[in-house]
């Protein structure tokens, strides 16, 4: 017999690895495009050449990232039909529209305008070029929207119903799918996180130039744009993360309870666990440090509503699994040929719990005759492991607070014109460049792992979503993907390091560090035509 | 003289000596080749056509015993007890 568990684990690993590699490129594209819009807008408004140089230099780094990142997401679509055939069948009617729109946005709008951005400087007027840059940024964010609509639907499958004739979910309302509250919150939270990543990227590289006292005017202006945009974006991420917590409290109580290791249903308003050691065996959190009321306020926006604990959620899941067994029996009746109005009505009444009944398929072929032990096993499966959720969330939030500190300090010292003496801050900003990617990847793991055991929450369990494949095929394709993405990542790093170290001199305008006659004194004074203020003034 | 213009860079090797635009074109070509090879090797025969499977295949997977996971507990004999839905649904 085919070792199904191994196939499912490998398929999950392959999808997770490719999605996470793909998402190394995406945040910088999302955020840097808007930073280019800001820089070019200032150029159009003031006519000062340095802002054009800024747009062109950071645009060059944007171009490298865009070229490396483009088509890295297509491998995910390869996997839908091959590795996840049953999932694909289930979602096909819903995902068709958003994925097609994403393709149109990415390949036509985004790529066309990226081409115009690079080759249009001499052919377009200033305002026309700014419009192109704006459309690059808009197109990038819009293509992310469609992907996150699809992802949001997996967490909160609205606007669709199960059709027993076709054995799949079918679209009933595209508006409900597009305006799904989970998708909307995910979209704004994710793109804002991309803005933070790009801001840290610009802030860190600008800090490097300031630490080296080179291209000071160029670096200071870049630093200022990154500090302001980064501060606004970090505050947005925090506010939208709070909104995400509220949405989870409304529609995905399991994820919220798992993130907080909330074993028991506390009296309202629940306190938030800042830190502790979740003990899954004993179903308690050891050494928990709590802040009263906060979780209740985040999760319910009230002081009198409870946050349901994991133990009570499991009791609810048991009820749903038992109802799911009845739904499964009703489906078998329909499939056996009895399509009488009574049979249809019986299934319609119970079908909302069919997915929970399917959780039992992992333990018994005869779902309708499942034993109490098998039901207990399925109930245990209905909640993800707590520690990855608990710690993953805290790493993400901790890093978010660090970014808030860095951008706030950068903004404060910049407007007080006391940035130059703060070498600790410049070094911190430089070494913090990779951290937004860590926060984003961890956040993605929390969001996706938090949906387990489902690929479509409450509808299709993960163990029934994967295709029947040979593990060897998955091992080889996984190795192929890892080699491919590692190669791209290495090339991206080499090109980024090369051009970041060259700085604006890579534009060959003859004005920047390394282009002037070599003079140590000039470098120390921040020499270069782009330099308008000596380091001491900042 | 390149080393005089950028004296600190030699620690970081160049990807190529080509201009950036050519480097990017080269990378894009390599990407297309690798993706095409991966697709041909592993993904050119998807089980779904236009994100759809034959309904009987899905029925067999979801509703019949033959596609059940080989987990240790799956081998446990199923009881003949009929489940009863609880009335106190908390949904």
Interface residues (C-beta under 8 A of the other chain):
Chain A: X1 X2 X3 X4 X5 X8 X60 X63 X64 X67 X68 X70 X71 X74 X75 X78 X79 X80 X81 X82 X85 X86 X88 X89 X91 X92 X93 X95 X96 X165 X166 X167 X168 X312 X315 X316 X318 X319 X320 X322 X323 X325 X326 X328 X331 X332 X335 X350 X352 X358 X361 X362 X363 X364 X365 X366 X368 X369 X370 X371 X372 X373 X374 X375 X377 X463 X464 X467 X468 X473 X476 X477 X480 X481 X484 X487 X488 X491 X494 X495 X497 X498 X499 X501 X502 X505 X506 X514 X515 X518
Chain B: X4 X5 X6 X7 X8 X9 X12 X13 X14 X15 X20 X23 X24 X27 X28 X30 X31 X32 X34 X35 X37 X38 X39 X41 X42 X43 X45 X46 X47 X48 X50 X51 X52 X53 X55 X58 X59 X61 X62 X63 X64 X65 X66 X67 X68 X69 X70 X71 X73 X74 X76 X78 X79 X80 X81 X82 X83 X84 X85 X86 X88 X89 X90 X91
